[in-house]
Amino acid sequence: MINSSRLLLSRLRGGDYAHAGDREATHIVLKQALSFDSSLKNKAALDVGCGFGGTAQDLYDAGFTHVHGIDLDPAAILYAQNKYPALNFTVADGFYVDKKYPLSHFSFVSLFNVMYAIQDTAMLLKKLSAISQPKGILVIFDYTCEKSSPAPFLTDLADKPMYPLHREILQEELKQARWDVLDIIDMTSDYIRWYRELLKKLSTSSFLFEQEFSAQDVSKVRKTFTMLLSHLEQGIWGGAAIYARNQNDWES
Ligand SMILES: C[S@@+](CC[C@H](N)C(=O)[O-])C[C@H]1O[C@@H](n2cnc3c(N)ncnc32)[C@H](O)[C@@H]1O
């Protein structure tokens, strides 16, 4: 069954997104990624944890010709398949991408607010490295924290625990998985702006959303994003976009 609080969030965002900053964020991140290699667009791209498919459609709109999206959630994939029939959406676990796709298949791999849900990020990065072409680009857009600060426990709209990325640990894991970090752009102030706007929109239009969704869904979205905003404003968590290039040297 479709996650109704995530659907409410995408309505609130005016697009099929469950990541901070919606289309604005995807545009900023894709522009930066393509500045590393504009020829990426002619090859296959994979959005891991694609949710309702809005980000994959943004990849297509940006000129990527072969766009794939995978997600664990069958209801989200069914929604994406119906809404965006030109793209390729499949129910799959990011940890098994190497069983699903040929080695060195993708020139571009993105994860928008997905890594925070993953505990074994080192393993996932290795799996993504295997299906990436040599010199392929990886983009991770997510919550971050400093190594020294203990991460307070928050849950997402699916009631799953959230694990912000420790920047230092992530950089080491990327290196081990043969990803060369190209850039890390801090986006904390953008996250704060986006979440303030989101909460303002929710409070001014809550009567409209309560006609389509339950009061519990509205309250859950408000509570989750109020907590996230508070963590960001206090500097406990941050937001960042991390860009890396694949270092594998086998022939594609
Ligand atoms: C916050 S949502 C973000 C969805 C989408 N990236 C977006 O920006 O709209 C996180 C998504 O990651 C998916 N996910 C979490 N772990 C995954 C895994 N191991 N493999 C594939 N998808 C995963 C969840 O099912 C969920 O749809």
The ligand as a MOL file (V3000), in Angstrom:
LIG
                    3D

  0  0  0     0  0            999 V3000
M  V30 BEGIN CTAB
M  V30 COUNTS 27 29 0 0 0
M  V30 BEGIN ATOM
M  V30 1 C 13.0600 9.6310 1.4640 0
M  V30 2 S 12.6710 8.5410 0.1800 0 CHG=1
M  V30 3 C 13.4320 9.3670 -1.2060 0
M  V30 4 C 12.8130 8.9400 -2.5100 0
M  V30 5 C 13.3930 9.5980 -3.7510 0
M  V30 6 N 14.8300 9.4620 -3.8450 0
M  V30 7 C 13.0100 11.0570 -3.8160 0
M  V30 8 O 13.9070 11.8760 -3.6400 0
M  V30 9 O 11.8520 11.3490 -4.0250 0 CHG=-1
M  V30 10 C 13.8200 7.1680 0.4290 0
M  V30 11 C 13.5520 6.0160 -0.5230 0
M  V30 12 O 14.6540 5.0890 -0.4550 0
M  V30 13 C 14.1270 3.7820 -0.6120 0
M  V30 14 N 15.1380 2.8250 -0.1350 0
M  V30 15 C 15.6280 2.7000 1.1260 0
M  V30 16 N 16.5460 1.7090 1.1800 0
M  V30 17 C 16.6480 1.1910 -0.0650 0
M  V30 18 C 17.4110 0.1410 -0.6490 0
M  V30 19 N 18.2670 -0.6140 0.0690 0
M  V30 20 N 17.2630 -0.1210 -1.9730 0
M  V30 21 C 16.3820 0.5990 -2.7240 0
M  V30 22 N 15.6240 1.6060 -2.2210 0
M  V30 23 C 15.7480 1.9030 -0.9150 0
M  V30 24 C 12.8360 3.8250 0.1870 0
M  V30 25 O 11.9510 2.7870 -0.1680 0
M  V30 26 C 12.2880 5.2260 -0.1770 0
M  V30 27 O 11.4420 5.1990 -1.3030 0
M  V30 END ATOM
M  V30 BEGIN BOND
M  V30 1 1 1 2
M  V30 2 1 2 3
M  V30 3 1 2 10
M  V30 4 1 3 4
M  V30 5 1 4 5
M  V30 6 1 5 6
M  V30 7 1 5 7
M  V30 8 2 7 8
M  V30 9 1 7 9
M  V30 10 1 10 11
M  V30 11 1 11 12
M  V30 12 1 11 26
M  V30 13 1 12 13
M  V30 14 1 13 14
M  V30 15 1 13 24
M  V30 16 1 14 15
M  V30 17 1 14 23
M  V30 18 2 15 16
M  V30 19 1 16 17
M  V30 20 1 17 18
M  V30 21 2 17 23
M  V30 22 1 18 19
M  V30 23 2 18 20
M  V30 24 1 20 21
M  V30 25 2 21 22
M  V30 26 1 22 23
M  V30 27 1 24 25
M  V30 28 1 24 26
M  V30 29 1 26 27
M  V30 END BOND
M  V30 END CTAB
M  END
